[in-house]
Structures are given as C-alpha cells and as structure tokens.
Amino acid sequence: MNGDEDDHDDADEEQGCDETMDPKCAPPRTRLEDIIGPDDIKVHLDELLVPLGVPVSLYRRIWTGIRARQAPSVLLFGPPGTGKTELARAVAGEASAAFVTVRPSDILSKYVEESERSVRRVFTTATQLARRTESTCTVVFWDEIDALGQARNGSGGVEGTISSHDGGGCGRSILVELLLQFNQLHETFMEAAANETEDEASSSPPPRVIVLAATNRPEDCDPSLLRRFAMRLYVGLPTTRHRRQFLRHFLRDVEHCVSRHEVRRVARATAGWSGAELEHLTREAVMAPVRECLQAAAQYRRRRRRRTNDEDELESSSDEDGDDDDDDSERTTPTSNVTTTTTATTPEASLPIATAPNGSSSAAGSEDDDDEDVRMERARSSLLTNLEHLRPVNGADFQTALEFILGQTTPP
C-alpha cells in the first residue's frame, strides 16, 4: 500500500514537472557585476560557474580528486539585508539557469508527510527544469533554511518552535528528508562526473542542480546539514566604500544635487548599516521634495477653509445686527397695526413662512459643498504645479532622513 502511494506521488511530481516552465523560474537577468559587495564572495561563487563554461576535456583534467568530490552547494550566512538573495539570483543569471526559490512556507504543511513530499518535489522539479533549460542547469535557493534544518536536541527532537506541538517529530522528518536529498544530489553529481565523456557532453550534457541556501542564524542549523554544503560564505555588512556605491546606485535615476562630499559624509554616518537599510534611508530622503508639495497643498486648503469660516462669521454677525434692528422697529409699531396683521394671518399664509428657513438652509449647504469642491480643485492644481517644478534632492534631505530614522529606532 505504501509503495503504491509513493509511486503515485512520484508520478504526480513527474507530471507536474513536464508542464510549461513557470515564468517565476525563468533565468534572472542579474549578474555578479551588478551586485555591490565584497569581491572575495564573488570569486568563490564563480567557482560554481567554471565547470559550466569550460570544455569537458579540461574539466575532467582539472576537476579531479577532492575537487570533484562535492556537489555544488553554498550556504550564505550573515546579517539580514546584506544581499544574500541577490547573490543567489546573480549566480543563476550568470549560468543562464532556471531559478527556484524555496521558502519555509512552501514546505511546511499541517498534513502528515506532506512537508517531506514537498522537499522531494523541489529537487525533482529542479532536475526537470534543468533538462528544459538551454544551459541544462537549475539553481535552487533555500531561503531561511534554519527554519527547516533546525538543530536536533539530545532527546532526538528538534529545537525551536517549528514542531513544538508534536515533540519535534515533524521538524525531524523534514531535516532527515533534506539530508537524504542532499546525499542523493551528491551521488548523482559523482555518477555524472564519472560517466561523462566528450561525446555525451556534446550531444546532451547531464542536468546540473546548484543548491544555495541563506540564513541569518547558522548556529540554529543542524551540524549535519551544515556539513552538506561545499562552501559556507559569510556575507557581512558593507564597508564605507560599498556604502558610497549603494548611495550613488540608489540615486542614479533621481534628479539630485548631492555632492560627492555629502555622499561620503552620509556613508561615514551610516557605519554598520546594511544595504537594505541604506535603501530605506535613500527612499526617505528622495521623498522629501514630494512631501513638501503635499504639505504645501494641505496648508493651502487650511488657509482657504479658515478664510471662508471667517467670512461666514462676519456675515452671521451682520445678520444678527440686522435682526436686532428689526426687533427694535417692531417694538415701536402701533398696536392697531399689530392687531390688523394678526387677524390677517391665516394657516395658508403661514405655510410659506415655515418652509422658508428650510429652503435657505439647503441653499447654504449646497454653497458650502461648492466652496469645498472649489478648495479641493484649487489645492489639486497647486499640488500639480508644485510637482511639475519639483526641486532636486540635496544633502539636507539625507540629513533630515537620517535624523528621522535614528529617532524612530533609537530608544529614548
């Protein structure tokens, strides 16, 4: 029974892999030269790409012994926001390989054995994509792999919160499946390297699967999983020179008048910041001119509303003065005239008098709505005019943005 289910699952995986390639798995356009970061990391990543671009005879002559005993797999670890994902995309772009991103949410499932089946499906799909790619290569990127390969504790369970409800059984099964798939990948790589000939390589080269993984906490990963990676590269925070490159890169498509001296000053003031944090700082700075236009439009609306309210108060006060004068004149009117007016009044004649205030209030309400529409339209026109004459970004905007971000992140 179990064997039939496994065969059925493998058939479903093969059938799913034969479908048209998902655009999300298409080879990226990112290259290693587009990544701002340490050159030594790029040199190590180039080692994965050399066997794809050299003749088979040269490959078989150089990649011998211990050089050919490990499948191409790299673990990128370091602080968050340092570009580990972009490095993985750049490797796939350099190799013109299909790129598959796997996150913990893509694997974890509440159903029994579904998570393990998802792990197997990832490697099966990667092999099938490699056969349909011109470069016969697929790059599989495991993001936050520490959530799937957590270290096992002394009782045989898995430390962490991934499977606290079942004593670590689910997390342990996922880790074991990962280790088995890495072993199978290594065996496949060794068999392909041993049986490969020039004729076979010229006709149909075997599919290659390159595995890259990223984590911010390598100490949480199981030691057995860490040993499966041929290279473990630390991706640290950018240096001052790289921070300057980041700032100039983020400002390349924005009109600005930030000088080199100001860029150096900002780079020195952001020591210890990651590339993602520098991007957030630049976004905050370049939005300063737009924010000024929005504030100017809001102030214009408030001034117009305040002016209208003042005019309404003046009109209401003048109307009250007129009503007081009418009351004084009525007090001096002869009694006979009052009696005549009272006897001449009928219910029919009093009806228009009762409806008159309603008509006046509705007219006043419509006038207020018209005034509000006029204010909105004028404020919008003022905003568009200011945006058309938007000032360039300057160094003071970066200083204001830096103070704003530090004020939010620094505790009082």
C-alpha positions in Angstrom: 0.0 0.0 0.0 2.7 2.4 0.9 4.7 1.5 -2.2 1.7 2.2 -4.4 1.3 5.6 -2.8 4.9 6.5 -3.3 4.7 5.5 -7.0 1.6 7.6 -7.3 3.3 10.6 -5.7 6.3 10.3 -8.0 4.1 10.1 -11.0 2.3 13.3 -9.9 5.7 15.0 -9.4 6.9 14.0 -12.9 3.6 15.1 -14.5 3.8 18.4 -12.8 7.4 18.9 -13.9 6.6 18.2 -17.6 4.4 21.3 -17.7 5.5 24.6 -19.2 8.2 26.4 -17.2 6.8 28.9 -14.8 7.9 32.4 -15.6 8.9 32.8 -12.0 11.6 30.1 -12.6 13.0 31.8 -15.7 16.7 32.7 -15.7 17.2 36.1 -13.9 18.9 39.0 -15.6 21.0 39.9 -12.6 24.8 39.4 -12.9 27.5 39.3 -10.3 28.9 42.6 -11.5 25.6 44.2 -10.7 26.0 43.2 -7.0 27.6 45.7 -4.7 29.6 43.7 -2.2 33.0 42.1 -1.4 34.9 40.7 -4.3 36.1 37.6 -2.5 32.5 36.3 -2.2 32.0 36.8 -6.0 35.3 34.8 -6.7 34.0 31.9 -4.6 30.7 31.9 -6.4 32.5 31.9 -9.7 33.9 28.5 -8.8 30.3 27.1 -9.2 30.1 28.5 -12.8 33.5 27.5 -14.2 32.6 23.9 -14.9 29.6 25.1 -17.0 31.8 27.1 -19.4 35.0 25.0 -19.9 35.4 22.2 -22.3 34.7 18.7 -20.9 38.3 17.6 -21.5 39.7 20.5 -19.5 37.1 19.9 -16.8 37.9 16.2 -16.5 41.7 17.0 -16.3 41.4 19.7 -13.6 38.4 18.7 -11.5 39.8 15.5 -10.1 40.3 14.1 -6.6 38.9 16.3 -3.9 37.9 19.0 -6.3 35.2 16.7 -7.7 34.0 15.1 -4.5 31.4 17.6 -3.5 28.2 18.7 -5.3 27.9 22.4 -6.0 26.2 23.8 -2.9 26.8 27.0 -0.9 25.5 28.3 2.3 25.3 32.1 2.6 25.0 33.4 6.1 25.3 36.8 7.7 23.2 39.7 9.0 19.8 40.4 7.3 19.7 42.8 4.4 23.2 42.2 3.0 22.1 40.8 -0.4 22.2 37.1 0.0 19.2 36.5 -2.2 20.5 38.8 -4.9 23.8 36.9 -4.9 21.9 33.7 -5.5 19.9 35.3 -8.3 23.2 36.6 -9.8 24.6 33.0 -9.8 21.5 31.8 -11.7 21.8 34.8 -14.1 25.5 34.1 -14.8 24.7 30.5 -15.6 21.5 31.3 -17.5 19.9 28.7 -15.3 16.4 28.3 -14.1 15.9 29.8 -10.6 13.8 28.2 -8.0 13.2 30.0 -4.7 12.0 27.9 -1.8 10.7 29.4 1.4 9.7 27.7 4.6 6.0 28.4 3.9 6.3 26.5 0.7 7.4 23.3 2.6 5.6 23.3 5.9 2.2 21.7 6.0 -0.3 20.6 8.6 -0.9 17.3 6.8 1.2 14.2 7.6 4.2 13.6 5.3 3.2 16.5 3.1 6.2 18.6 4.1 8.6 15.7 3.3 6.9 15.2 -0.1 7.3 18.9 -0.8 11.0 18.7 -0.2 11.3 15.8 -2.6 9.2 17.7 -5.2 11.6 20.6 -5.1 14.6 18.5 -6.1 12.6 16.6 -8.7 11.3 19.9 -10.2 14.8 21.3 -10.3 16.1 18.3 -12.3 13.2 18.6 -14.8 13.7 22.3 -15.2 17.4 21.8 -15.9 16.6 19.4 -18.8 14.3 22.0 -20.4 16.8 24.9 -19.9 19.4 25.7 -22.6 22.2 25.7 -20.0 20.9 22.3 -18.6 21.3 23.9 -15.1 19.0 24.9 -12.3 19.8 27.0 -9.2 17.7 26.1 -6.1 17.7 28.8 -3.4 16.6 27.8 0.0 15.7 31.0 1.9 15.8 30.9 5.7 16.9 27.3 5.7 17.4 27.4 9.5 13.6 27.2 9.8 13.7 23.8 8.1 17.0 22.4 9.3 17.0 23.2 13.0 19.5 21.5 15.2 18.3 18.3 16.9 18.4 18.3 20.7 19.7 15.5 22.9 16.3 13.7 23.0 16.1 13.3 19.3 13.7 16.1 18.7 14.2 19.5 17.0 15.0 22.6 18.9 12.8 25.6 18.1 9.1 26.3 17.5 8.6 24.6 14.2 7.2 21.5 15.7 6.7 22.1 19.4 3.2 20.6 19.2 4.5 17.1 18.4 7.7 16.9 20.3 9.9 17.7 17.3 8.7 14.8 15.1 7.6 16.9 12.1 10.8 19.1 12.2 13.0 16.0 12.5 11.3 14.4 9.5 11.9 17.5 7.4 15.5 17.6 8.4 16.0 13.9 7.6 14.4 14.4 4.2 16.7 17.3 3.5 19.8 15.3 4.4 18.6 12.4 2.2 18.0 14.7 -0.8 21.5 16.3 -0.4 23.0 12.8 -0.3 21.1 11.8 -3.4 22.2 15.0 -5.1 25.8 14.3 -4.3 25.6 10.7 -5.6 24.0 11.9 -8.8 26.7 14.5 -9.2 29.5 12.0 -8.7 28.0 9.5 -11.1 27.6 12.1 -13.8 31.2 13.3 -13.3 32.5 9.7 -13.5 30.5 8.6 -16.6 30.7 11.8 -18.6 32.5 11.7 -21.9 33.2 14.3 -24.6 30.7 12.7 -27.0 28.0 12.6 -24.4 28.6 16.2 -23.3 28.5 17.4 -26.9 25.2 15.7 -27.6 23.2 16.0 -24.4 25.0 17.2 -21.2 23.6 15.9 -18.0 21.4 18.2 -15.9 23.1 20.1 -13.1 21.5 21.3 -9.9 23.2 24.0 -7.9 21.9 24.5 -4.3 22.3 27.8 -2.5 20.9 28.5 0.9 20.7 31.6 3.1 20.3 32.0 6.8 20.8 34.8 9.4 21.3 32.3 12.2 23.7 29.5 11.2 24.1 28.4 14.8 20.5 27.2 14.7 21.1 24.8 11.8 21.9 21.2 12.5 25.6 20.4 12.1 24.8 17.5 9.7 23.1 19.9 7.4 26.0 22.4 7.5 28.4 19.7 6.5 26.4 19.0 3.4 27.4 22.4 1.9 30.7 22.5 0.0 31.2 26.2 0.8 30.0 28.4 3.7 30.4 32.0 2.9 29.9 34.9 5.3 28.2 37.9 3.7 28.9 40.8 6.0 27.9 44.4 6.2 29.1 46.8 3.5 32.2 48.8 4.0 32.4 52.6 3.7 33.3 52.3 0.0 30.5 49.9 -0.6 28.0 52.2 1.2 29.1 55.1 -1.1 28.4 52.8 -4.1 25.0 51.9 -2.6 24.0 55.6 -2.2 25.1 56.5 -5.7 23.3 53.4 -7.1 20.0 54.4 -5.4 20.3 58.0 -6.7 21.1 57.1 -10.3 17.5 57.7 -11.7 16.6 60.6 -9.4 17.3 64.3 -10.0 19.6 65.4 -7.2 22.4 67.8 -6.4 24.1 65.7 -3.7 27.8 66.2 -4.0 30.5 63.5 -3.5 31.5 65.1 -0.2 27.9 64.8 1.1 27.8 61.1 -0.1 31.0 60.4 1.8 29.6 62.2 4.9 26.4 60.1 4.8 28.4 56.9 4.2 30.5 57.6 7.3 27.4 58.4 9.4 25.8 55.0 8.4 28.6 52.7 9.7 27.1 49.3 10.4 24.1 49.7 8.1 23.1 47.1 5.7 22.2 47.6 2.0 18.5 47.3 2.8 18.8 50.0 5.5 20.6 52.3 3.1 17.9 51.8 0.5 15.3 52.8 3.2 17.3 55.9 4.0 17.6 56.9 0.4 13.9 56.4 -0.2 13.1 58.6 2.8 15.4 61.3 1.5 14.2 61.4 -2.1 10.6 61.7 -1.0 11.3 64.9 0.9 10.6 67.2 -2.1 7.3 65.4 -2.8 6.4 65.6 0.9 6.9 69.3 0.8 4.5 69.7 -2.1 1.9 67.7 -0.2 2.3 69.8 2.9 2.0 73.0 0.8 -1.3 71.8 -0.7 -2.7 70.8 2.7 -1.7 74.3 4.1 -3.4 75.9 1.2 -6.6 74.1 1.9 -6.5 75.0 5.6 -5.9 78.7 4.7 -8.9 78.7 2.3 -11.1 77.0 4.9 -10.1 79.4 7.6 -10.8 82.4 5.3 -14.2 81.0 4.4 -15.0 80.4 8.1 -14.0 84.0 8.9 -16.2 85.4 6.2 -19.2 83.3 7.4 -18.7 84.6 10.9 -18.8 88.1 9.6 -21.9 87.6 7.6 -23.7 85.9 10.6 -22.7 88.8 12.9 -24.1 91.3 10.4 -27.3 89.3 10.1 -27.7 89.3 13.9 -27.3 93.1 14.0 -30.0 93.4 11.3 -32.3 91.2 13.3 -31.8 93.3 16.4 -32.7 96.5 14.4 -35.9 94.8 13.1 -36.9 93.8 16.7 -36.5 97.4 17.9 -38.7 98.7 15.0 -41.4 96.2 15.8 -41.5 97.4 19.4 -42.3 100.9 18.2 -45.1 99.8 15.9 -48.7 101.0 16.8 -51.0 98.4 18.4 -53.6 98.8 15.7 -51.2 97.7 13.0 -50.2 94.6 15.1 -53.9 93.7 15.5 -54.5 94.0 11.8 -51.5 91.9 11.0 -52.5 89.2 13.4 -56.1 89.0 12.1 -54.9 88.9 8.5 -52.7 85.9 9.1 -54.2 82.5 8.1 -52.8 79.0 8.1 -52.4 79.1 4.4 -50.4 82.3 4.6 -48.2 81.0 7.4 -47.1 77.9 5.3 -44.6 79.7 3.1 -43.1 81.3 6.2 -42.5 77.9 7.8 -40.8 76.5 4.7 -38.6 79.5 4.0 -35.9 78.6 6.6 -35.6 75.0 5.1 -35.0 76.4 1.7 -32.4 78.8 2.9 -30.5 76.1 4.9 -30.4 73.8 1.9 -29.1 76.6 -0.2 -26.4 77.3 2.4 -25.4 73.6 2.5 -25.1 73.5 -1.3 -22.9 76.6 -1.2 -20.7 75.0 1.4 -20.3 71.9 -0.7 -19.5 74.1 -3.7 -16.9 76.0 -1.7 -15.3 72.7 -0.5 -15.2 71.4 -4.1 -13.6 74.7 -5.2 -11.0 74.4 -2.4 -10.2 70.8 -3.3 -9.8 71.7 -7.0 -7.5 74.7 -6.3 -5.4 72.6 -3.9 -5.1 69.9 -6.5 -4.0 72.5 -9.1 -1.5 73.9 -6.7 -0.1 70.4 -6.0 0.3 69.6 -9.7 2.0 72.9 -10.3 4.5 72.3 -7.5 5.2 68.7 -8.6 5.9 70.0 -12.1 8.6 72.3 -10.6 9.9 69.7 -8.1 13.2 70.7 -6.6 16.1 68.2 -6.8 17.2 66.2 -3.8 20.0 67.7 -1.7 22.2 66.7 1.1 20.0 68.3 3.7 17.3 65.8 2.8 19.6 63.0 3.7 20.5 64.6 7.0 16.8 65.0 7.8 16.0 61.5 6.8 18.9 60.2 8.9 17.7 62.1 12.0 14.2 60.8 11.4 15.2 57.1 11.1 17.5 57.3 14.1 14.8 59.0 16.1 12.5 56.1 15.4 14.9 53.3 16.0 16.8 54.7 19.0 15.0 54.2 22.3 14.5 57.4 24.4 
